[in-house]
């Protein structure tokens, strides 16, 4: 019985690590999308940041409530699972909504309200949205 418990605990830990790495990969992609969304590549007195986009608020409001008070972009990204098999395969999708309005308010685009395993289970085949913010 001890062996079974240990194996279950190990599986649970691996599952948590997979979810964490998948979310981290999405966040890295969001940072890259933010970097590419502004002509300057991002400026300001501090490092720039990516924040989760609340579905009912504008990125102007979200960024403005932090020390990263200036919004550069409101992005929505989606990456497809698996390795590319050819050069015409769609690997992801993206939008830039602009900072002033909430844009698409569908709760499915809100990472904070998603389940922890939504990134792996495919229960959200929509985009996740992020605010690209900098301190001004």
MARDO-701265 format. One record per residue: residue number from 1; residue in one letter; y, z, x of N, C-alpha, C in turn. Coordinates in steps of 0.02 Angstrom, whole numbers. Layout:
# MARDO-701265
SITE    i  aa     n.y     n.z     n.x    ca.y    ca.z    ca.x     c.y     c.z     c.x
SITE  NUM   A       Y       Z       X       Y       Z       X       Y       Z       X
...
***
This chain:
# MARDO-701265
SITE    i  aa     n.y     n.z     n.x    ca.y    ca.z    ca.x     c.y     c.z     c.x
SITE    1   X     -60       0      41       0       0       0      63       0      43
SITE    2   X      61      34     100     118      36     144     133     -35     169
SITE    3   X      82     -73     187      91    -141     211     126    -184     158
SITE    4   X     105    -178      96     135    -217      42     209    -200      33
SITE    5   X     224    -137      35     294    -116      29     336    -144      86
SITE    6   X     310    -141     146     346    -166     204     357    -241     199
SITE    7   X     307    -277     176     313    -349     168     365    -365     114
SITE    8   X     364    -329      59     414    -339       6     484    -324      31
SITE    9   X     491    -271      71     556    -253      99     580    -307     146
SITE   10   X     535    -334     186     552    -388     232     575    -450     194
SITE   11   X     539    -468     142     558    -526     101     626    -516      69
SITE   12   X     640    -456      46     704    -441      15     760    -448      67
SITE   13   X     748    -425     127     798    -429     180     811    -502     200
SITE   14   X     759    -542     205     767    -613     221     806    -648     166
SITE   15   X     792    -631     103     827    -660      46     902    -643      50
SITE   16   X     918    -581      66     988    -561      73    1022    -598     130
SITE   17   X     987    -606     185    1015    -642     242    1028    -715     225
SITE   18   X     981    -747     189     991    -817     169    1052    -824     124
SITE   19   X    1060    -779      77    1119    -782      33    1183    -773      73
SITE   20   X    1182    -725     118    1241    -712     159    1260    -772     202
SITE   21   X    1210    -804     232    1224    -864     273    1248    -922     230
SITE   22   X    1221    -930     171    1243    -984     127    1315    -974     106
SITE   23   X    1333    -913      87    1403    -899      69    1449    -909     130
SITE   24   X    1426    -888     189    1467    -896     249    1478    -970     264
SITE   25   X    1427   -1011     256    1434   -1084     267    1485   -1113     218
SITE   26   X    1483   -1091     155    1531   -1115     106    1602   -1094     126
SITE   27   X    1609   -1033     150    1675   -1009     170    1701   -1046     232
SITE   28   X    1657   -1062     278    1677   -1102     336    1699   -1172     314
SITE   29   X    1663   -1200     266    1683   -1266     239    1751   -1261     205
SITE   30   X    1763   -1206     170    1828   -1197     137    1884   -1192     189
SITE   31   X    1872   -1156     243    1922   -1151     296    1936   -1220     326
SITE   32   X    1884   -1259     337    1894   -1326     364    1932   -1370     314
SITE   33   X    1916   -1364     250    1952   -1403     199    2025   -1383     197
SITE   34   X    2039   -1318     203    2109   -1295     205    2144   -1324     266
SITE   35   X    2112   -1320     322    2141   -1347     384    2159   -1420     376
SITE   36   X    2116   -1457     344    2128   -1529     335    2175   -1546     278
SITE   37   X    2193   -1496     237    2235   -1509     178    2309   -1509     192
SITE   38   X    2328   -1485     251    2400   -1481     267    2415   -1522     329
SITE   39   X    2470   -1560     328    2486   -1603     385    2492   -1565     451
SITE   40   X    2518   -1504     449    2528   -1465     511    2462   -1434     535
SITE   41   X    2412   -1433     492    2350   -1398     508    2356   -1324     497
SITE   42   X    2412   -1302     472    2424   -1231     460    2472   -1202     510
SITE   43   X    2523   -1169     486    2572   -1138     530    2584   -1067     505
SITE   44   X    2631   -1033     537    2649    -966     516    2641    -917     573
SITE   45   X    2662    -856     561    2663    -805     614    2595    -774     626
SITE   46   X    2549    -779     580    2482    -752     586    2431    -808     577
SITE   47   X    2369    -792     589    2317    -839     572    2317    -852     497
SITE   48   X    2301    -911     478    2299    -928     406    2234    -903     377
SITE   49   X    2230    -900     310    2170    -872     278    2149    -911     217
SITE   50   X    2087    -901     198    2059    -930     137    2043    -872      91
SITE   51   X    2065    -877      29    2051    -825     -22    2013    -857     -80
SITE   52   X    1970    -818    -111    1936    -842    -171    1988    -855    -226
SITE   53   X    1978    -908    -263    2025    -928    -316    2003    -898    -383
SITE   54   X    2044    -853    -410    2031    -826    -477    2045    -882    -527
SITE   55   X    1999    -892    -574    2002    -951    -617    2064    -954    -662
SITE   56   X    2097    -899    -677    2154    -900    -723    2221    -893    -688
SITE   57   X    2222    -889    -622    2285    -880    -585    2297    -940    -540
SITE   58   X    2361    -951    -525    2379   -1004    -476    2370    -976    -406
SITE   59   X    2361   -1021    -359    2358    -999    -289    2426    -974    -264
SITE   60   X    2481    -999    -294    2546    -970    -277    2546    -895    -292
SITE   61   X    2518    -876    -350    2515    -805    -369    2466    -766    -326
SITE   62   X    2408    -795    -312    2357    -761    -272    2381    -750    -201
SITE   63   X    2406    -802    -169    2432    -795    -101    2493    -748    -100
SITE   64   X    2536    -757    -149    2598    -718    -152    2588    -643    -158
SITE   65   X    2529    -621    -180    2513    -550    -187    2486    -520    -122
SITE   66   X    2484    -559     -68    2458    -536      -4    2509    -548      52
SITE   67   X    2492    -527     113    2536    -542     169    2535    -616     186
SITE   68   X    2484    -652     162    2479    -724     169    2512    -756     108
SITE   69   X    2579    -749     104    2616    -759      42    2632    -831      25
SITE   70   X    2615    -878      67    2631    -948      54    2567    -988      44
SITE   71   X    2563   -1024     -12    2505   -1066     -26    2516   -1135       3
SITE   72   X    2466   -1159      39    2467   -1228      64    2425   -1275      21
SITE   73   X    2372   -1249     -10    2329   -1292     -51    2284   -1249     -95
SITE   74   X    2261   -1279    -149    2210   -1251    -193    2153   -1301    -192
SITE   75   X    2098   -1283    -159    2044   -1331    -150    1983   -1311    -191
SITE   76   X    1944   -1361    -208    1879   -1351    -241    1829   -1391    -200
SITE   77   X    1775   -1358    -179    1725   -1392    -138    1655   -1379    -164
SITE   78   X    1612   -1425    -150    1541   -1420    -168    1501   -1456    -115
SITE   79   X    1450   -1423     -89    1406   -1455     -40    1336   -1463     -69
SITE   80   X    1305   -1516     -52    1237   -1529     -76    1186   -1497     -29
SITE   81   X    1131   -1472     -55    1081   -1441     -12    1041   -1494      27
SITE   82   X    1014   -1473      82     969   -1516     120    1005   -1559     171
SITE   83   X     965   -1588     215     989   -1630     268    1001   -1701     242
SITE   84   X    1051   -1734     270    1065   -1804     251    1005   -1848     271
SITE   85   X     987   -1893     226     931   -1940     239     956   -2010     257
SITE   86   X    1019   -2025     238    1047   -2091     254    1123   -2086     257
SITE   87   X    1157   -2140     272    1229   -2140     283    1269   -2152     219
SITE   88   X    1236   -2162     163    1272   -2172     100    1259   -2115      51
SITE   89   X    1222   -2065      72    1206   -2008      29    1267   -1963      21
SITE   90   X    1281   -1943     -41    1336   -1896     -55    1315   -1828     -30
SITE   91   X    1357   -1798      13    1342   -1732      41    1385   -1677      12
SITE   92   X    1438   -1695     -21    1482   -1646     -51    1538   -1679     -89
SITE   93   X    1576   -1637    -123    1633   -1660    -162    1691   -1613    -150
SITE   94   X    1753   -1636    -163    1811   -1593    -155    1869   -1616    -199
SITE   95   X    1913   -1570    -213    1976   -1582    -247    2029   -1540    -214
SITE   96   X    2093   -1560    -222    2150   -1518    -205    2194   -1517    -267
SITE   97   X    2199   -1458    -298    2235   -1453    -361    2309   -1442    -354
SITE   98   X    2333   -1418    -297    2403   -1398    -291    2410   -1324    -307
SITE   99   X    2463   -1294    -284    2470   -1221    -285    2501   -1192    -348
SITE  100   X    2538   -1231    -386    2582   -1202    -438    2547   -1183    -503
SITE  101   X    2491   -1214    -520    2459   -1199    -584    2388   -1174    -574
SITE  102   X    2358   -1143    -625    2288   -1123    -618    2239   -1181    -612
SITE  103   X    2259   -1241    -632    2214   -1298    -629    2156   -1289    -677
SITE  104   X    2098   -1311    -657    2038   -1304    -698    2020   -1229    -703
SITE  105   X    2021   -1201    -762    2010   -1129    -771    1938   -1111    -788
SITE  106   X    1892   -1158    -781    1822   -1144    -795    1797   -1088    -749
SITE  107   X    1768   -1036    -779    1745    -978    -741    1689    -997    -691
SITE  108   X    1656   -1053    -702    1603   -1074    -656    1629   -1091    -586
SITE  109   X    1695   -1101    -580    1725   -1118    -516    1746   -1056    -477
SITE  110   X    1737    -996    -507    1761    -933    -479    1704    -897    -443
SITE  111   X    1706    -896    -376    1653    -867    -336    1644    -792    -350
SITE  112   X    1699    -756    -359    1695    -684    -369    1655    -667    -432
SITE  113   X    1660    -709    -482    1624    -697    -545    1553    -726    -545
SITE  114   X    1535    -762    -492    1467    -790    -487    1417    -735    -468
SITE  115   X    1354    -747    -484    1303    -701    -462    1293    -709    -387
SITE  116   X    1267    -657    -354    1257    -659    -282    1212    -716    -261
SITE  117   X    1163    -732    -302    1115    -784    -282    1131    -853    -310
SITE  118   X    1188    -861    -342    1206    -927    -370    1209    -981    -316
SITE  119   X    1225    -962    -256    1230   -1010    -201    1162   -1039    -183
SITE  120   X    1108   -1001    -194    1041   -1024    -176    1000   -1050    -235
SITE  121   X    1012   -1023    -294     970   -1040    -351     989   -1105    -384
SITE  122   X    1049   -1129    -368    1073   -1190    -401    1097   -1176    -471
SITE  123   X    1108   -1112    -488    1132   -1096    -555    1205   -1117    -564
SITE  124   X    1240   -1131    -510    1307   -1158    -514    1308   -1224    -477
SITE  125   X    1303   -1278    -516    1307   -1344    -485    1377   -1372    -490
SITE  126   X    1426   -1326    -496    1496   -1344    -500    1528   -1333    -431
SITE  127   X    1592   -1338    -430    1631   -1324    -370    1647   -1250    -367
SITE  128   X    1662   -1226    -307    1695   -1161    -299    1766   -1176    -275
SITE  129   X    1814   -1136    -298    1884   -1148    -281    1911   -1094    -236
SITE  130   X    1956   -1114    -192    1986   -1070    -143    2060   -1084    -135
SITE  131   X    2097   -1032    -115    2168   -1038    -100    2176   -1039     -24
SITE  132   X    2216   -1085       0    2232   -1091      71    2300   -1059      81
SITE  133   X    2301   -1001     114    2362    -961     117    2383    -949     189
SITE  134   X    2449    -939     199    2475    -921     265    2533    -873     257
SITE  135   X    2547    -835     309    2604    -790     310    2665    -829     331
SITE  136   X    2718    -821     294    2779    -857     311    2834    -809     330
***
